[in-house]
Amino acid sequence: MASAALICDSEPWKDLKEHVNAIEKTHLRDLMNDVERCQSMMVEIDGILLDYSRQRVRLDTMEKLLKIAEVAARLRKKIDMMYNGDHINSAENRSVLHIALRAPRDKVICSDGKNVVPDVWYVLDKIKEFSERVRSGSWVGATGKALKDVVAIGIGGSFLGPLFVHTALQTDPEAADCARGRQLRFLANVDPVDVARNISGLNPETTLVVVVSKTFTTAETMLNARTMREWISSALGTQAVAKHMVAVSTNLTLVEKFGIDPANTFAFWDWVGGRYSVCSAVGVLPLSLQYGFPIVEKFLNGASNIDNHFYSASFERNLPVLLGLLSVWNVTFLGYPARAILPYSQALEKFAPHIQQVSMESNGKGVSIDGIPLPFEAGEIDFGEPGTNGQHSFYQLIHQGRVVPCDFIGSIKSQQPIYLKGEVVSNHDELMSNFFAQPDALAYGKSPEQLLQDSVPDHLVPHKTFSGNRPSLSLLLPSLDAYNIGKLLAIYEHRIAVEGFIWGINSFDQWGVELGKVLASQVRKQLHLSRTKREPVQGLNFSTTTLLTRYLEEEFLIFGYWVWLMSFSELKDRHVAATATVNTLRDRLNQKRQQLLDTDGGNVLSGALVYSLDWTPEKNRIVSASQDGRLIIWNALTSQKTHAIKLPCAWVMTCAFAPNGHSVACGGLDSECSIFSLNSQVDRDGNIPVSRVLTGHKGYVSSCEFVRDQDTRLITGSGDQTCVLWDVTTGQRISVFGGEFPSGHTSDVLSISINSSNSNMFVSGSCDATARLWDTRIASRAIRTYHGHHGDVNTVKFFPDGQRFGTGSDDGTCRLFDMRTGHQLQVYSQQQANTDQDVPIVTSIAFSISGRLLFAGYSNGDCYVWDTLLAEVVVNLGKLQNSHEGRISCLGLSADGSALCTGSWDKNLKVSFPSSTL
């Protein structure tokens, strides 16, 4: 579709260029007084009304624009070429036929001599059949449960388009009724936060994942696909992938290699660009799974209606053509580079982001289709927000700052009408009052003379003056049902094509996306080498090297790896700088060691043999369980006992404060967990009665912990090889973890730790020498098992970031594990000088708030403070003056990290206050 010359060299273009001077002298206030002009600038097609009378155009302006389209740009011929399947995407030698995706079954649309419509309908029929099976429950997951939740993985057009349609349909009454009891989510960003948000609250047993990638090699999409595959297989086993993942792709070989049944793959074609693919399986499959195919078919019919209108209507009454010409006028001739898309409907909140991608990726070009640099501005900067939210966000700039042409989009009927008694208008009328008022405010403005007539003080007149003369157009739809949503999408798709046809650019390639991908692959390779082989950053420019080095340093601090990376001076002298880096770390280590040696002696709380302790969130109280069968509540600052609770069982092994600090729990050899309210009245002997007893374990209760911020939820670990989630209010078991399930522990559970970042996750340690990760929403199996220890895992504790956890074992080591990957990140072990000497057992651990220090108590009375990065001992608190004289059985840090408490078989609790927060 090459052109012999740039369009700006044509006579119609030059004529319009001269016409700009006349328009610049004319204010919209005057243009709006011409009723005949305004009437001619209102076009209605199938219930959609376009009003472009507030554009800075006269009737002769439109005549000149139409002449450019018809004569200079040969727009009619270019539209025919697109509909005939010609390779108008000349850079990639492809047809552009997204119109075929919504064509009627009997339509003939050819590409390379073949009618593609039968192929389209083959896929649509397959989607209809599959979605009906899933929705009806005849297609189920690996455990036999219905798949009611769908996560669609894609990026760019394969994400933004379907997300827009889904968001628009969510509140349509008919569509919402069809989607009752179902969820549809979209995963696009490789940021793990996006993954976390998407799987939050989902059960793998009821989740179906749709992976959208034409080649099945898109880096971001495939990384997210592998992440979701791991999520499913960790919970249900690798064989479950075939039942819980399907694909939209053309690469059946890679699909099958990934673990997806090729029979569950839905095709699309190279004549479909990603940003125009919402009407293909890319959008139709997830949308049909959510709403049912009949709803989606109405959406396709709406888009097809506009396809026919665009192809057959005269340019004077052609919505996409008129809109495209007005964009060219605003951008290239009036010099307005941006466009605000302002839908007055919350249902269209994702419309502007989608059109932003379609428009800016299509027409963000600087050369013509022949590769000639454009001597004029082309392409729009699109942004937007639903009204009236935008009015309180960026409308200030639109009214009194830069001139930004605006598209106002509204609907006559609300999807969810509300009529409140006593209100002047309905909620929708209130919304639409702004829809009708804002274009006039932009067009007319308010002059200084008007302000003075309104008695505005002189000094405020400049601030309250609105220049007006700011162009906008209005699109009024009858409603926002599936049919009209399809029409709206197609109007903008074709509008963008018209702009490209006029400017003489290729709107259907996107080479600007590729360069970043190439450079990202270089950085990806460097990241791999730096992390796996400790290679310094090299081969990149100074700025990128600096940023990447800083990033790697911080990442390794966060995830527990340490790599000696080059800084600026290391580019010249690696050895000297590496040595300096090591010395700096040593200095920091020595500083921390001295801080710990300067620790305040603190308080000694004396009683009986101490087995367990816990701090309250406000740090000033400690609960301890001891061999004399008592729970004691201590004031950590004064060493005074505030409560001494006599227990029915002398051998109490664990205790815990509730998050509110008003109750405590304890458990031991009686296989029960008792709850005491500290607000209860004491009896004659000064004892507090038990408020609840949790019974159900068949072995001793070794550990207990309240769920963060939930005083009514408690998790226990037991010698019966299980963990249990309890409802403290009712005393009932909510879930049992392990036991008869094959993925559970094979010996006594000794310890548990709940993730402070995600209270659904907890880890358990056992006599089977493993730690296991559990999700309270999935009690049927452990999410992951962690190996490495050669003895009982006595203690587990989550790292402050919630992504790692530490363990302590009978084998005398502490270990740090990555929760997500299962990798062992670090081992903390003291080599014994005498190999015949028994290795002291690790009994308990705790992390400092920063995670830089690991406190570990041992059976010989040692209390090592480890540097978690260097795996070196900072200090042994057990060798300091006034240290314990027996086995350290438990330890814990206060919530703010300012106080450490250790409990011992020497019958003492010791509270120390380091010189700085740990």
N, C-alpha and C positions, 0 to 999 in steps of 0.2 A: 504494500500500500504506500509506495514511495511517492513523494511529490517533487516536482521539478524545482520548486523554489519555496522559500519560507513564506508563510501566509502574510507576514507583515509587509511583504513587497507588493501585495495585490492592491488594486485601486480601491475596492470596497473597504479594506483595512485602513488605508490612508485617509479615505473620506471620513470614516468614523473617528479617526484620530483628531482630525480638524474639528469635528463636531464637539469634542470634549470641552473646548473653551466656552461654548454656548451653555453647556450644562452646568459648568462650574459657577456660572453667574446666576443660576436659577435655584431658588430655595424650594424645598419640598412643600413649604406652606403654600406657595403659589401654585405648584403643580397639583396639589390636592384640591384646589378650588375648581379645577377643570373636571366637571362631572362626566363629560363624554370620555375623557381620557381614563378616568377611574373605572368606568363601566367596561371599557374595552380591555382593561387589565385584570379582569376577573374571568377565570376559566373554570368550568365545572365538568368533571369527568367521572361518571359512575359514582356520584355522591361525594367526591372529593373536590373541595372548592379551593382554588389557588387565587390569592389576591396579591398581586405584585405592584399595586398602585403606589406603594410607599418606596419603591425603588427610584433612584435618581435617573429616570428615563422619561423622555417624551415619546409621543407616538412616532415621530420621525426617527428617534433613536432606535426604537424597536425595528423599524423598517430597515435601517442600516445594518443592525445586527443580523436580521434575517437574510439580508443580501450576502453578508459574509458567509453565513451558513450554507446558503444555496449555491452561491457562485464561487467564492474564494475557497471555501473548505470542502465543497462537494459533499456536504453532509449526507444527502440522500444516498449517494453511491456508497459511502462508507458504511451506512447502516445496512444497506442491501448486502454488502460484502460480508458483514458480520453474520447476518441471518442465513446467508448462503453457505457458510462454513469455509469461506476463504481464509487463508492463513494471515489474518491481520496482525497477529503477534509475530511480526517478521523476525525479530531478534531470536526467537526460539522456534520459528517456522511451525507455528501451531494455529489451529482454529481457536475461536473464542465463542463457546457455545453454552454458556450457563443458561441461556433461554431454553435449551433442550431439556434441562433438568425438571422443568415444570410444564412442559408441553403436553397437550392431550395425547392419549394413547395412539390416535389415528393420524397424528401430525407427521409430516416428513421433513426432517432437518438432517442435512448430510454433512459429513466431514470426510474428505478424501474419497468421495463417491459413495459412501455408505451411510444409510439412514441410521442414525444413532438412537432414535427414539425407542425402538424395541429393546435395545440394551438397557436404556434408562429404566424402562418399565419392568424389565426382568429383575433389576436390583430393587426397585420399589416394591414389587410383589414379594420378593424374598424378605425385605424388611417388614412388610405388613404381616407375613406369616410368622416370622420370628418374634416380633414384638407382641403379637397376640398370644403366642405360647408363653412368653415370659410373664405377661400381665395376668393371664388366666391361671398361672401356677402349674401348667403342664411341663414347662421347662423349669427345673429347680436346681439349686446349688448342690455342692458335694455332700452336704449333710441332710439333703432332702427338704430344706427350707426354701420358701418362695423368695425370689430375688426382687425385692421391693425398692432397693437403693441402687442408683446408677452413678458412677463417676466416669465422666468423659474426659479423656486426656488428649490434648492437642495444643496448638499454639498459633498465634496470629489469626488468620481467617478461619481456621478450623476450630477456633475457640470463641472469638469475639462475636461472630455471626450467630452461631447456635445459642450463645449466652444471651444475646439481645432478644432473640425470639422467645427463649424460655422465660426470661424475666417479663416480657410483655404478655405472655400467655398465663402466667401464674395466677393473676387475679381476674382473668376473664371467667365469668361464671361457668360457662360450658366447659372450658378447658380445665378449670380448677376441679370441677366435679369429676371429670375423667381421671384426674391425677390424685384423687383422694387416697391417702395412705402410702404414697410413693414419694421418693426424693430423687432429684437430679442435681448433681454438682459437677463443676468443671475445674479441672486441674491443668494449669498451663505453665506457671512459673517454676523454674528449677529450684527456687528458694525453698529449703525444707519447711519453711513456715507455711507455704501454700499446701504442701502435703499434709502437714499437721492439721491445718484447718479443714481440709477435705475429709480426712478420715475421722475427725473428732465426732464421737457419738455414733459412728457406724459399726456394724457388726460384719466381719468378713463373711459370715455364713449367709447373709442376706444381701450381699453387695455384688453387683455386676460391673466390670470395668470395660469401657469401650476405648480402645487405643486407636487414634486417628493419625496415620502417617502414610502418605502415598507410597514412599519408598521403604518405609519402615527403618529409616536410618536417621531421621531428624534428631539431632543430638538432645535437645531439651525434652522432646516428647519421649524418646526412648529411655532416657534416664528416669523420668517419672514413671514410665511403664515398668521398668525393672524394680523401682521402689515399691510400686503397688503389688507387683508379683511377689516380692519378698514379704510384704504385709499379709498377703493371702496365704502363701505357702507356709509361713511361720505359724500361722494359726490353724490351717487346715491340711497342710501337707502339699507337696509339689503336684500331686495328681489332681488337686482341686483347680489348678490354673485353667484347664480346659473347660471347666464348668463355670468359671467366674470371670473369664476374660474373652472378649471378642475383638475383632479388628476391622478397621476401615482402611484398606490398603490395596495395592496392586502387586505387592511382592509376596507371593504365597510361600516362597522358599524360606524367607526370613521369618514370616509369621509362624510357620510350623516349627522352625528351629527355636523360636521364642517359647513355644509351649502352647500356642493357640491352635485349635483345630482349624485347618484351612476351610473346612465346610462352614465355619462361623466367621468367615471373612466377607466383607461387603465392598464391592469395587467402586471406583470412580475413574475418571479418564484424564489424559493429559491436556484435553481442551477445556478443563475446568481449573481456573486459577484458585488458589487457596482462599483469597478474600471474596471470591464469588461462589464458594462451595456450600453455603448454608442449605441450598436446595438439593444437594446431593446426599449420599449416605452420611457424609460428614455431620450434617445437621439433622437429617430426617431420621436416622437411626436412634440417637439419644432422645430426640423429641417424641418419636413414636413410642419408645419405651415408657416415657413419662406420661404422655397425654393420649396415646392411642393413635393409630394411623389415620382414622377419619378426620381428626382435628388437624393433623399436619397436612392432609390432602387439601383442606380448605385454604390453608396458608399457601400451598403451591398454586392453587387455582387463582388466588388473588394476585400473585406475582405474574402468572400467565396472562391475566387480564391486562396488566400494564404492558407486558411484552407485545401483545397485539396492538394496543393503543400506540405505543412508541413506533411500531413498524408502519402503521397505516394512517395515523392522524396527520393532518396538515400541520406544518411547523407552527403556524399562528395559534393553534389550539392544542399543541403537543406539550404536555406537562414536563417531561424530561428535557425536551429541547429548549423550552422557555427558561427553565431553571438553569440549564447549562450555559445558555447565552448570557444570562444575567450574571453568572459567576465570572465568565470571561470578561464581561464589562467591568465588574467591580475590581477584579484582580489586576488585569492588564491595562485597562484604560483609565480607571479612577485611582489606581494605586493602593487599593485596600487589600492587604495580603491575607487577612484572617477572616474567618466566618464562624459565627456562633450559632450552634444548633440548639434550640431552646424548646424542648417538648413540654407542654403544660399537662403532663401526665407522669406520675411516678412509675407507671408501667413501662415507660420508654426510657428509663434511666440509663440503660446500656445501649441506647440507639446512637448517641453521639460518639462514644468510644468505638463502636463498630464502623460508623461512617468515617470517622477520623482515620482508621486504618485503610479502608477501601479507597478513600480519596487521596490521602497523602502517599500511600504506597503506589497507587496507580499513576498519579499526576505529579509526583515529586521528582520531576526530571528537568535537566538543564540543557538537553539537546533534542533536536527534532528526530523524527523516525529515521531520517537519513544520516544521523550522527552529526548534524551541524549545530553548533552552540546557538541557543536562542538569544536574540538581542532584546527580548522583552521578558517580563515576569510571567511565570506560569505556576500553577499549583496553589492550593489554599492551605492555610494553617487552620485546621478544624478543631473546635473544642465545644463543650457545652455541658449543661446541667439542667435537670428538670426545674420548671418554675413551680413554686415560687422560691425554691431554695437558691437558685442563681441570683435572684434579685437581692439577696442578702449576702452575696459572695462577690461577684465580679461586675454586676450591672453598673456600679459606680463608674468604672472605667468606660463602659459602653456609652453612658449618658454624658459624661463630662471630660473624658480622657480621649483616648484614641477612637477613631471611627472604625467600627467593626460591623459590617453587614450582618443582619440576623435573620435566621429562619425560625419563625414561631409556628409550632405545630400543636394543634388542639383537637379535641373530639367533642361532638355534640352530646354524646351519652357517656356517662361515667361507667367504668367497669363495676364499681362498688358504690352506688349512690347512697348518700346519707342525708336524711331530712330531720333536723332537730326542731322540736317544738319551741316556738318563741324566737327563732332565728329569722332574720330578714330574708336570707337566701339559703339555699342548700350549700353544702360543702363544695360541690362541683361548680355551682354558680360563682362562689367566692373565688375559686381558682380561675375560672374563665373570665371573671371581671378583670383580672390582671392580664390575661392573655389578650383581651381586646384593648386594654388601656396602654400597655407598654409600647406597641408600635406607634401609636399617636404621640406618646411622650418623646420618642426618638425622632419622629418626623418634625413635629411642631416646635418642641423645646419650649423655652420661656425666656422672653426678651427682658432686658433691663427696664424698658418702659412699662411692661406688664408688672414687674416686681415693684416699681415705684408706685404704680396705681394701687397695689395691694399694701401700701404703707410699709414696705420692707426698709429697714434702716439703710442708709447709703453705704455704710461700711460692709454690709452683708450682700449687697447687690452683686458684686463680682462673683461671690461664692455661690450664690443661688441662681445664677444665670445658666440656662441650658441653650446651647447654640442650635440644637435641632439639626435638621438636614442630614439625618443619619438613616441610611437605607435599611429596609427590612422587607420581608415578605411573610405572608401567612398562609398556612395550609390547614384547612379545617376538614377533619374526617368525620363521617357519620358516627363511628364507634371504633373501638379497638378490639375487634374480634380477630380470629385467625385470618379471615379473608382480607380484612383491611390492613392488617400488619404485613401480609404478603405484598399488597399493593404499595404500601409505603416503602418497603425495602426495594422493590423493583424500580420505583420512581427515582430513588437516589442512585442506584446502580447505573441506570441508563443516563442520568444526569452527568455522572462522572465520566462516562464514555463520551458523551457529547463534548464536554470540556476538552478532553484529549484529542478528539477528532478536529476540533476547531484550532487548537494550539499546534496541531501537527506532530504530536508526540505519541509514543507507544505506551498506552495506559495499561498494558497487560504483561509487562515484565517487571522485575524488581531487583536489578543488579546491585542496588545500594545495600541490600540486605546481605549479599554474599561476602563482601569485603570483611565485614565485621566477623563473619563466621570463620574465615580463613585465619584472621589474626587471633581469634579466640582459640583456635586449634593449636597455635604456637604457644600461647599462654598455658593451655591445658597440658601440653607436653612438658613445659617447664615446671608446672606444679607437681606433676607426677615424679619427675626426676628429683626435685627438691625434697619431696616427702619420702620417697622410697630409697634414694641413693645418696641423700644429703648433698646433692650438687648445688652450688651457688647459682643465683640468678645471673644469666649472661645471655648475650646475643640480642638484647632489647635496648631501646633507647634509654637515656639516663632517667627520664621522668618515670617511665613504666618500671624500670628496674628498681627505682626508689620505692614506688608504691607497692610493687609486688613483694619486695623484701619486707617492708613493714607489715603487709598483710600476712605473710607466712609466719613472721615472728609472733603475731597476735594469735593466729590460728593454732599454732602449736602450744601456746600457753593455754588456750581454751580446751583443746582436745587431748592434752596430755602427752603429745609427742614433743621431742626437742630436737631441732636440727640447727647446726651452726651455719647461719646464713651470712652472706656478705652484705656489709653496709657500704657507704660511699668509699671510704678509704680502702676497703677490701678489694675494690676494683684494681687498685695499684699493688697492694701488698696483702695477699690473703693471709699469710701466716701471722703477720704482726697483728692484723685486726682480729683474727680468730682468737689469738692469745689474749688480746685486750677484752674481748667479749667474755671469755672464760673467767678472767680475773674480776671483771665487773660482777659476774654472778657469784663468784666466791666472796667478794666484798659484801654483797647483799646477804649472802648466807651467814656470814660472820656477824653482820648487824642484827639479823634476826636471832642468832644464837645468843648474842649479848642481851637482847631484849628479854629473852626467856630466862636467862640467868639472873636478870634483875627482877624476876617475878616477885611480887609481894607474897610474903609467907602465907597470907590469907587466914582462913578459919579452919578449925578442926571440929568436926561433928562426931561425937563418940556414941557408940551403941553396941550392937552385936555384929556378927559376921555379915557383911554387906554383900548381897547378891545382885542387886539392880538399883538403878537410879534414873530419874528423869527431871528435867527442868520445866518450869512453867514458861509460857511465852514471854511473860513480863520480866523474867530473869531472877526475881528476888526470892523464889521459893524452889525447894527441891523435895521430891518424894523419894524415899529409899525403902527397899524391902530387905529384911534381914532374917537371920536364922532363928531368932527368938519369936518368929511368927507375928511380927508387927510391921505395919506400914507407918512410917514416920514422915510427917511434913515438917520441913525445916525452913527457917528464915535464913537464907544464905548469908545475909549481911550481919546478923546478930548472933548466929549459931543457936538460936532458940528453937525449941520444938513447939509448933503450933497445934499439931495433932499427933496422937499416937493411937493407931487403930489396931486393936487385937484381931487376929485373923483366925479362921477356923482351922487352917492348915499351917503348920510351922514352916514347912519347906516351900517358901514362896520364891519363885525363880525370876519373876518379871513384874514390872510396874510401869505405869504411864499416866501422865496428866492429860486430861481433856483439854482441847484448845482454849476453852474459856477459863480454865484454871479452877473451876468450881467442883470438879469431881475427879476421882482417880480410879484406875483399874489395876488389878493384879491377878496373877495366876501362878499355879505351881503343880505340885505332885497330885493334888486332888482332882486334876483334869478339868477344873472349872476356872472360869474367869469371873471375878467378883467386882462389882461397881459400887463405889461409895460416893455419896454426895457430901461434900465438905460443909454444905449449908444445913445438913440435917442436925437435929438436936441430939445431944449425947445422952446416953442412959445413966443410971446411977453410978456405974463403974467408970464413967468417962468415955465409953466406947461409942462409936458411930455405927448404927445398924447398916447392914447391906441393903442397898437400894435395888440391885438387880444381880442375879446370878446367871451367867451364860453357860449352859450345859449342852454337851453334845460331843465333845472330844472324847476319844477312847484312850488317850494317853496324856501325859503331863503337858501342861501349858508352859512352853519355854519362852515365849515372847508375845508382847502385845503392843499395839500402837494405834492411837486414834487417827482417823482420816483427817487431814488438815482442814480446818475451818468447819468441821462437821462433828459436833459433840455427840451425835447419835449414831455414828458409824465407827466400828472398831475392827481391826484385823488381828487375829491371833495365829501363832504357829505352835505346832504340837508334836509330841513324840509319836503320835499316830500317823506321821508322815504327811499331814495335811495342814493347810492354812484355811481359815474361815473368816468371811466377812459377816459381821453381826449388825443387827439393828438393836442398839442398846436400849431404845425405848420399849420395844416389845420383847426383847430377849430372844428373838428368832434369828436363825441362820439365813442370810441372804444368798450366799454362795459358798461352795466348798471347792478348794483348789487342791488337786492331787487325789490321793486315795485310789479309787478304782480306775482313774484315768491313766493310760500308759505313759503319758509325758510327765507325770508327777514325780516327786522325790521317792527314792527307794529306801530311805531310812529316816530317822528322826529329823524334824525341822527344828533348828536351834535358834534361828534369828530371822527377823524380817525388817524391811525398811521401806517406807512409802515415799514415792517421788514427790518432792515438794513443788515441782513444776507441773506435774500432771498426776493428780491424786487417784486416777484410775489405774496407775501402774505401781506395782510394788515388787521387790525382789526378796527372795528367801534363801537362807543358807542352811546346809544340812550335813548330817553325819555321812551322807553318801559322797562327800568331797566335792559337791557341785553347788552352784548358785543358780537359781531359776527366776526368770522374769514372768510376771503374771499381769494380765489385764482384767480388772474386776468385771468388765463387761463380757468377758469370754472365759467362763470358768472351766470349759471342757478340756483345756490343755494349756501347758506352759508356752508362752510366746517364744522363749529361747532358753537354752541351757548353757551354762558357762563352766568350762573345765580348766584345770590348771593346778589346783591344789592336790596335795597327796595326803590329806587328813581332813578331819571334821572341819567344816566351815562354821566357826563359832559365832561370827559377827559379820553383819553386812551393813553398809551405810551408803546412801546416795551422795554423790558429789553435789556441790551447791548448784551447778548448772542443770542438773537433772538429766544429763546426757551420759553420765558415767556413774559407776559406783565402786566402792572399795569393799574388800573382804579381809578377814583375818582368820587364821586356821591353826589347827593342832600342829601343822608342819612348820610352824614358826615364822611364816611369811605373811605379809599383807600384799594384796594384789589390787590393781586398778583395771577395770574392764570398761570397754565401750558398750553401752547398753544396746545400741542399734546394730552394730556389726558383729558383736560377740568377741571382738579381738581383745586379747590381754595387752594392755598398754604399758604396764610397768609392774615390777616386782620389788618389794621392799624387804630385804633379808639381811640380817647380821650374820656374817661368817663366824663360826665358832672356832676359837683357837684350838680347843681340845675336841677332836672329832668324836671321842667316846662320851662326851658330856651330852646329856639330854638337851635338845633344843627347847627353849622356853616356848610355851604355847601362847598364841595371840588370843586374848580373851575379849577385847573390845576395841573399837576404833571410833574416831570422830574427825571431821574435816573442819578446818578454819573457814570463816565466811568467804574468803577469797579463793579457797581451795588450794592455796600454795602449801599449807602445812597439813600433815596427817598425824594425829595423835593416836598412839597404839599402846594399850596396856598388856602386860605379859604376866604369865604365871609365876615368874621369879621376882616380881615386884618392880621390874623395869617399866618405864613409861617413855618410850621413844617419841620424839617429835621429828618426823621425816619431812624433808623438802620433796614435794611430789614431783617436781620436774627433774631434779638431779638424782633422786633416789638415794640421797645421803642423809645421815642423821644430823640434825641441827643440834640437838641436846638430848641427854637422857635425864628426864626429870626424876627418875627413880634413884639417881645417884646424888641428888642435891640434899642439903641438910633438911631434916624434918620430913623426909620422904617416908613412904609406907614401908612397913617391915614384913609384909606378907604379899600374897597373890593379889594383883589388881584385878578385881572381878568385873568392874564396870567403870565407864567414864563418860562424860558428856560436856559439851560446851553450852553456855547460855545462848539465848536466841540472838543477842547482839555480838557474840563472840568475845566479850570482855572478861569472862570468867570461865575457869575450867574446874570441874569437880571430878574427883576420882574416888572410887569406893574399893575397899579392900577387905580381905579376910583378917586383917589386923584389927577389925571392929571399928575402923574410922572412915569417915568421909572427909576429904580435904578439899577445900575451895581456895583456889589461887587466882590472883588478879594480875595478869601480865601487864607490863608497863605500857603497852599499846594494844589496841584492838587487833585480834589475830586475823 
